[in-house]
């Protein structure tokens, strides 16, 4: 049976998420006109629109009290990364030596001297941005990341460049002037690295000052550079790492390795000058056979694999889980549970065993008896459910075992 992944949720068209609406305003118009096509500037109805995601105080707290280590942060000035030795220190904990820890005093001195502080991969360490990115992911089904840029007044962090992922620029504090230019490469892949001299020579399309609460969307490839204005600027960049048709082709070619015809050696002496004709004939025959083979592939398994990879690479969001685990002994028929926001729970049908269900839970799998599927679907549909409401589907012991396991795995939360 070909692997498939089906959502454990009511059968309904995907709805625009609150996170994407906050970024672009009219989601339908954005998807139709801007996504992967052109930059998009959303209006700023509220200067505090993104204040809940990050703040100057939050950045200060991260740097001054959590002892971050590289590469979770870096400093950049006038388009050039500063050497990490200029703002980090080493030490020992429990007799084990560590390096790359933030030297807060030197970081703040560098900031006062014009350096931009970059906090990287905040979707892994800062709960508000983790939730925001997951909300985007659940609608886009493309992986996301979050970096923050704290730039002093009048400073420039990065030289003109293009990214190989789409970005939403969320202005949180202060103002920043953006200059956006034509792409050097249309919809680039990660291999299409930005080159400073080419990026700087591109025709400028527009310039804009972003203020608090505004969001600028840039498809991958558009050249851009930003400078803070009269005061400190803080913005968050949400990167969208799109899954492309090229990724599907690469996955298809991995399957070609299982075809003996494609493992055959090229003719002996193929690289010699007098064997050019033989080599061309062999390459032509190989390409023709590959074209025929690709045309014969069933797209369903490739599509299912792409879907499964996405759902299998979303780490759980487990803030508050210690409190949930501490309450497991109190779980009873009267307990009320609800699906944890941002949790991943998908059925992965990869075998012919009708008695078992394999669940994809983001970064791990759980196998359960298929008899619990109706109860499972009810539990994760989104509404709060009392354990006793599963009495028509499972006996008392079975429903408590199922709910308990889903709480342990971070799929459900006990209310109250």
Wavefront OBJ file of the C-alpha trace (Angstrom):
o trace
v 0.000 0.000 0.000
v 1.363 3.446 -0.853
v 2.082 5.638 2.173
v -0.487 8.350 2.753
v -1.140 10.858 5.499
v -4.659 11.935 6.301
v -5.500 14.768 8.702
v -7.187 13.894 11.962
v -9.646 16.759 11.675
v -13.095 17.301 10.190
v -13.187 17.111 6.413
v -13.306 20.805 5.468
v -11.375 23.209 3.242
v -8.357 24.778 4.958
v -9.209 28.127 6.531
v -6.830 31.126 6.592
v -4.979 31.199 9.872
v -4.966 34.159 12.199
v -1.179 34.370 11.808
v -1.291 34.754 8.028
v -4.113 37.269 8.262
v -1.987 39.331 10.636
v 0.822 39.319 8.076
v -1.022 40.091 4.849
v -4.545 41.299 5.613
v -6.706 39.821 2.852
v -5.407 36.242 2.615
v -7.328 35.339 -0.531
v -6.022 38.373 -2.426
v -2.481 37.712 -1.182
v -2.483 34.095 -2.339
v -3.941 35.025 -5.724
v -1.760 38.044 -6.528
v 1.406 38.045 -4.444
v 2.482 34.592 -3.236
v 5.703 33.692 -5.142
v 4.916 36.466 -7.626
v 5.642 39.904 -6.190
v 6.290 41.834 -2.967
v 3.292 42.735 -0.849
v 2.972 45.500 1.761
v 0.162 45.050 4.238
v -1.487 48.031 5.933
v -0.708 48.700 9.588
v -4.059 48.970 11.371
v -2.370 48.760 14.768
v 1.212 49.766 15.629
v 1.152 47.089 18.344
v 0.060 44.380 15.883
v 3.213 42.297 16.481
v 4.126 43.516 19.963
v 3.055 40.198 21.495
v 5.627 38.303 19.413
v 8.776 40.107 20.561
v 9.876 43.356 22.219
v 12.992 45.271 23.206
v 12.559 44.008 26.763
v 12.295 40.432 25.483
v 15.498 40.755 23.467
v 17.233 42.253 26.478
v 16.015 39.365 28.628
v 17.223 36.747 26.132
v 20.682 38.304 25.907
v 21.197 39.294 29.518
v 19.654 36.389 31.442
v 19.551 33.223 29.302
v 23.243 32.961 28.319
v 22.638 32.228 24.611
v 25.426 30.648 22.604
v 26.394 30.926 18.983
v 25.014 30.189 16.441
v 21.733 31.203 18.107
v 22.862 34.823 17.787
v 25.383 36.875 15.822
v 26.446 40.466 15.258
v 26.637 42.222 11.877
v 27.872 45.706 11.021
v 27.820 47.531 7.675
v 27.113 44.321 5.778
v 29.895 42.316 7.432
v 29.553 39.714 10.225
v 31.710 40.558 13.246
v 34.095 37.821 14.445
v 32.401 35.798 17.179
v 35.506 36.101 19.346
v 34.752 39.806 19.706
v 31.484 39.263 21.573
v 31.562 35.753 23.101
v 33.352 34.079 25.962
v 34.198 30.596 27.181
v 34.003 28.921 30.576
v 33.206 25.680 32.358
v 30.035 24.127 33.778
v 30.327 21.026 35.889
v 33.904 20.638 34.755
v 32.906 20.682 31.065
v 34.302 23.499 28.958
v 31.996 25.531 26.719
v 32.606 28.221 24.101
v 30.548 30.768 22.161
v 28.521 32.111 25.089
v 27.210 35.662 24.917
v 29.460 38.272 26.499
v 26.631 40.678 27.217
v 28.732 43.722 28.026
v 30.710 43.432 24.774
v 27.532 42.783 22.782
v 25.941 45.975 24.071
v 29.116 47.967 23.431
v 29.146 46.693 19.838
v 25.465 47.603 19.488
v 26.173 51.118 20.749
v 28.928 51.294 18.112
v 26.526 50.463 15.252
v 26.325 46.648 15.178
v 23.048 44.831 14.564
v 22.156 41.993 16.941
v 20.638 39.018 15.139
v 18.738 36.396 17.141
v 18.459 33.258 15.017
v 15.936 30.408 14.985
v 13.674 31.994 17.575
v 10.930 29.618 16.462
v 12.867 27.011 18.465
v 13.332 28.986 21.664
v 10.782 31.818 21.991
v 7.248 30.544 22.650
v 5.248 33.400 21.032
v 7.178 33.054 17.759
v 7.081 29.265 17.941
v 3.281 29.394 18.082
v 3.101 32.055 15.370
v 5.310 30.056 13.004
v 3.364 26.860 13.657
v 0.113 28.654 12.854
v 1.608 29.767 9.536
v 2.906 26.258 8.838
v -0.452 24.622 9.410
v -1.949 26.748 6.638
v 0.994 27.025 4.239
v 2.383 23.496 4.845
v 5.848 24.860 4.103
v 8.441 24.953 6.922
v 8.995 28.301 8.637
v 11.669 29.929 10.774
v 12.012 33.200 12.710
v 15.009 35.529 13.109
v 15.034 38.926 14.837
v 17.164 41.949 13.918
v 17.851 44.682 16.486
v 19.519 47.585 14.669
v 20.754 50.822 16.255
v 19.750 54.198 14.857
v 21.104 54.966 11.385
v 22.814 51.589 10.949
v 22.757 49.016 8.146
v 23.060 45.323 8.952
v 23.290 43.368 5.709
v 24.445 44.469 2.260
v 21.976 44.137 -0.661
v 21.257 40.431 -1.111
v 18.542 37.960 -1.996
v 17.214 35.104 0.110
v 16.453 31.625 -1.150
v 13.304 31.508 0.973
v 10.238 33.750 1.050
v 10.082 36.196 3.956
v 7.531 38.122 5.963
v 9.198 41.152 7.568
v 7.297 42.111 10.731
v 8.258 45.548 12.066
v 7.951 45.457 15.847
v 9.657 48.614 17.109
v 10.967 51.777 15.475
v 11.222 52.342 11.742
v 13.351 50.802 9.027
v 13.916 51.923 5.447
v 13.793 49.095 2.889
v 15.083 49.198 -0.669
v 13.794 46.350 -2.854
v 15.326 45.534 -6.252
v 14.682 43.146 -9.116
v 15.706 39.504 -8.680
v 19.035 38.271 -9.980
v 17.636 34.723 -10.137
v 13.938 33.912 -10.432
v 12.637 31.734 -7.538
v 16.164 30.636 -6.505
v 16.986 27.359 -4.806
v 19.406 27.181 -1.841
v 22.259 26.588 -4.299
v 21.653 30.001 -5.897
v 23.643 32.001 -3.361
v 23.483 35.785 -3.420
v 26.499 37.621 -4.850
v 27.048 41.104 -3.494
v 28.239 42.686 -6.747
v 25.288 41.353 -8.758
v 22.726 42.166 -6.068
v 23.972 45.736 -5.700
v 23.656 46.336 -9.457
v 19.972 45.343 -9.713
v 17.328 47.926 -10.634
v 15.514 49.321 -7.595
v 11.778 48.593 -7.729
v 10.640 50.585 -4.704
v 11.659 51.969 -1.334
v 9.513 51.990 1.778
v 9.721 52.938 5.447
v 8.258 50.190 7.625
v 6.736 51.322 10.898
v 5.491 49.328 13.894
v 2.741 46.891 12.984
v 3.541 46.792 9.263
v 4.506 43.668 7.324
v 6.419 43.399 4.044
v 6.324 40.146 2.076
v 9.240 39.393 -0.263
v 9.247 36.312 -2.492
v 12.582 34.506 -2.633
v 14.996 36.099 -5.048
v 14.044 39.748 -4.617
v 17.134 41.768 -3.698
v 16.750 43.887 -0.564
v 18.632 45.956 1.998
v 17.435 47.817 5.086
v 18.614 50.738 7.216
v 17.208 51.866 10.542
v 16.022 55.445 10.877
v 16.285 57.971 13.714
v 15.895 55.399 16.474
v 16.510 51.758 17.286
v 14.645 49.290 15.058
v 13.488 45.780 15.885
v 11.954 43.539 13.251
v 11.262 39.834 12.945
v 11.825 38.013 9.684
v 9.681 34.925 9.169
v 11.349 32.724 6.556
v 9.242 30.304 4.486
v 11.319 27.415 3.168
v 9.126 26.347 0.292
v 8.977 22.738 -0.831
v 9.469 22.839 -4.609
v 8.867 20.727 -7.696
v 12.638 20.300 -7.810
v 12.412 18.594 -4.399
v 9.908 16.130 -5.864
v 12.184 15.487 -8.852
v 15.104 14.876 -6.511
v 12.975 12.398 -4.563
v 12.007 10.687 -7.826
v 15.642 10.356 -8.845
v 16.374 8.687 -5.514
v 13.966 5.983 -6.636
v 15.915 5.649 -9.885
v 18.759 4.136 -7.885
v 16.618 1.013 -7.519
v 16.447 0.545 -11.303
v 19.300 -1.679 -12.595
v 19.306 0.095 -15.968
v 20.360 3.353 -14.306
v 23.157 1.680 -12.382
v 24.896 0.469 -15.534
v 28.398 1.835 -16.172
v 29.203 4.197 -19.022
v 31.190 2.622 -21.894
v 34.852 1.818 -21.262
v 37.115 4.714 -22.134
v 34.147 7.129 -22.328
v 36.285 10.122 -21.293
v 38.889 9.677 -24.053
v 38.801 12.019 -27.058
v 38.270 9.212 -29.560
v 35.184 7.947 -27.668
v 33.128 11.178 -27.828
v 30.554 9.702 -30.202
v 30.144 6.604 -28.050
v 29.695 8.752 -24.952
v 27.071 10.972 -26.588
v 25.123 7.922 -27.718
v 25.235 6.437 -24.208
v 24.115 9.711 -22.593
v 21.315 10.133 -25.113
v 20.102 6.581 -24.547
v 20.227 7.065 -20.776
v 18.257 10.295 -20.921
v 15.646 8.748 -23.193
v 15.219 5.817 -20.850
v 15.062 8.151 -17.846
v 12.399 10.270 -19.546
v 10.304 7.200 -20.245
v 10.800 5.945 -16.678
v 9.829 9.302 -15.143
v 6.721 9.400 -17.297
v 5.682 6.001 -15.992
v 5.971 6.890 -12.308
v 2.837 6.919 -10.203
v 2.709 10.443 -8.686
v 0.659 9.334 -5.678
v 3.534 7.786 -3.648
v 5.768 10.790 -4.351
v 3.043 13.182 -3.232
v 2.344 11.087 -0.133
v 6.054 11.003 0.759
v 6.282 14.795 0.476
v 3.257 15.162 2.715
v 4.658 12.689 5.230
v 8.049 14.436 5.346
v 6.383 17.717 6.237
v 4.257 16.299 9.045
v 7.202 14.264 10.373
v 9.487 17.265 10.773
v 7.409 19.587 12.964
v 8.729 19.506 16.550
v 6.055 19.605 19.271
v 5.195 22.830 21.099
v 5.260 21.747 24.735
v 5.132 24.874 26.877
v 3.311 23.969 30.097
v 3.823 20.223 29.626
v 5.351 19.681 33.084
v 2.114 20.872 34.643
v 0.133 18.546 32.400
v 2.263 15.546 33.340
v 1.951 16.386 37.031
v -1.844 16.116 36.723
v -1.978 12.733 35.005
v -2.804 10.888 38.234
v -5.930 13.061 38.568
v -7.229 12.127 35.114
v -10.760 10.762 35.349
v -13.954 10.377 33.361
v -14.983 13.849 34.445
v -11.775 15.442 33.138
v -12.095 17.791 30.165
v -9.390 17.777 27.490
v -8.752 19.822 24.383
v -6.284 19.629 21.544
v -3.058 21.510 22.251
v -2.722 24.501 19.902
v -0.277 23.789 17.092
v -0.036 20.071 17.836
v 0.563 17.642 14.982
v -1.498 14.458 14.745
v -1.887 12.741 11.381
v -2.710 9.183 10.379
v 0.039 7.609 8.275
v -1.303 4.601 6.398
v 1.865 2.685 5.483
v 0.934 -0.952 5.926
v -1.705 -3.480 5.074
v -2.422 -4.187 8.745
v -5.989 -2.926 9.267
v -5.729 -3.459 13.020
v -3.120 -0.734 13.612
v -2.898 3.018 13.060
v 0.423 4.816 12.815
v 0.161 8.424 13.979
v 2.611 11.125 12.919
v 3.142 13.429 15.887
v 5.616 15.857 14.354
v 8.984 14.435 15.360
v 7.920 10.917 16.298
v 5.348 8.206 15.609
v 2.796 6.430 17.739
v 1.114 3.136 16.838
v -2.351 2.524 18.280
v -5.122 -0.017 17.655
v -7.344 1.059 14.770
v -10.421 0.541 16.961
v -9.640 3.858 18.705
v -9.817 5.896 15.480
v -13.365 7.262 15.993
v -12.505 8.364 19.544
v -9.212 9.804 18.343
v -10.917 11.903 15.710
v -13.394 13.236 18.236
v -10.626 14.182 20.665
v -8.519 16.105 18.161
v -11.317 17.778 16.201
v -10.758 20.996 18.138
v -13.582 21.221 20.687
v -13.202 20.522 24.399
v -14.299 16.973 25.248
v -15.036 15.321 28.592
v -13.481 11.867 28.774
v -16.914 10.468 29.594
v -18.158 11.681 26.192
v -16.208 8.804 24.626
v -18.400 6.232 26.390
v -20.232 5.393 23.171
v -16.911 4.495 21.532
v -14.622 3.015 24.221
v -14.964 1.395 27.639
v -13.888 3.338 30.741
v -10.386 1.910 30.980
v -9.642 2.210 27.246
v -10.715 5.829 26.966
v -8.590 6.833 29.951
v -5.568 5.009 28.501
v -6.022 6.774 25.147
v -6.482 10.239 26.642
v -3.575 9.765 29.018
v -1.262 8.758 26.185
v -2.292 11.731 24.046
v -1.616 14.078 26.965
v 1.823 12.507 27.470
v 2.570 12.942 23.756
v 1.551 16.607 23.841
v -1.480 16.238 21.563
v -4.075 17.002 24.263
v -4.202 19.281 27.308
v -6.270 18.790 30.452
v -8.436 21.834 31.068
v -9.040 23.490 34.418
l 1 2 3 4 5 6 7 8 9 10 11 12 13 14 15 16 17 18 19 20 21 22 23 24 25 26 27 28 29 30 31 32 33 34 35 36 37 38 39 40 41 42 43 44 45 46 47 48 49 50 51 52 53 54 55 56 57 58 59 60 61 62 63 64 65 66 67 68 69 70 71 72 73 74 75 76 77 78 79 80 81 82 83 84 85 86 87 88 89 90 91 92 93 94 95 96 97 98 99 100 101 102 103 104 105 106 107 108 109 110 111 112 113 114 115 116 117 118 119 120 121 122 123 124 125 126 127 128 129 130 131 132 133 134 135 136 137 138 139 140 141 142 143 144 145 146 147 148 149 150 151 152 153 154 155 156 157 158 159 160 161 162 163 164 165 166 167 168 169 170 171 172 173 174 175 176 177 178 179 180 181 182 183 184 185 186 187 188 189 190 191 192 193 194 195 196 197 198 199 200 201 202 203 204 205 206 207 208 209 210 211 212 213 214 215 216 217 218 219 220 221 222 223 224 225 226 227 228 229 230 231 232 233 234 235 236 237 238 239 240 241 242 243 244 245 246 247 248 249 250 251 252 253 254 255 256 257 258 259 260 261 262 263 264 265 266 267 268 269 270 271 272 273 274 275 276 277 278 279 280 281 282 283 284 285 286 287 288 289 290 291 292 293 294 295 296 297 298 299 300 301 302 303 304 305 306 307 308 309 310 311 312 313 314 315 316 317 318 319 320 321 322 323 324 325 326 327 328 329 330 331 332 333 334 335 336 337 338 339 340 341 342 343 344 345 346 347 348 349 350 351 352 353 354 355 356 357 358 359 360 361 362 363 364 365 366 367 368 369 370 371 372 373 374 375 376 377 378 379 380 381 382 383 384 385 386 387 388 389 390 391 392 393 394 395 396 397 398 399 400 401 402 403 404 405 406 407 408 409 410 411 412 413 414 415 416
